[in-house]
């Protein structure tokens, strides 16, 4: 019992060391073992001696050391919005794209929506990506910011094969680059452009271009040509 409190082999220190269990009986056994280990560690941290203690368990030590949620910097809840309604009510989007914005199957639109802090607004900003139904190629990306109790379009890029994401407060826009004769599934490269909110608009902060390997094919990696068999 005392050796466990002193530390020993921390086999349960990280989840990477645990073996995944698939059998139900084995999973129950492992769960029971972890519960027992957790009780042991609690007794160690509060200075007790586990099962040798008598009387009611103390709770003041646990309450005093329990972490309190941070008032700032923690995850924020995002009120979900209807991205289709945002797009159709957006005066900056052309009528042609609005007319082509239709469900792929039933009521499932080819639209992704992401929520995060980009502009410092009191409500999370919304990034909407519109794609094609057949091959999921981006055809437009839009950023909406809460202003005066309504969302307004503060960024848009309507290019072929464009897609935007939120990365630690930055807006990262990826555009596939196609050379003449490139199939849709295999562009020649990509431009990755990072934008940051400055004043009342996004300004370009960084730009990276990546050229894709020509060795990639339908199978993922080009196979070497078969060698000729020696003549008998």
Secondary structure, 3 states (H helix, E strand, C coil): CHHHHHCCCCCCCCHHHCCCCCCHHHHHHHHHHHHHHHHHHHHHHCCCCHHHCCCCCCCHHHHHHCCCCCCCCCCCCCCCCCHHHHHHCCCCCCHHHHHHCCEEECCEECEEEEEECCCCCCCCEEEEEEECCCCCCEEEEEEEEEECCEEEEEEEECCCCEEEEEECCEEEEEEEECCCCCCCCCCCEEEEEEEEEECCEEEEEEEEEEECCCCCCCCCCCCCCCCCCCCC
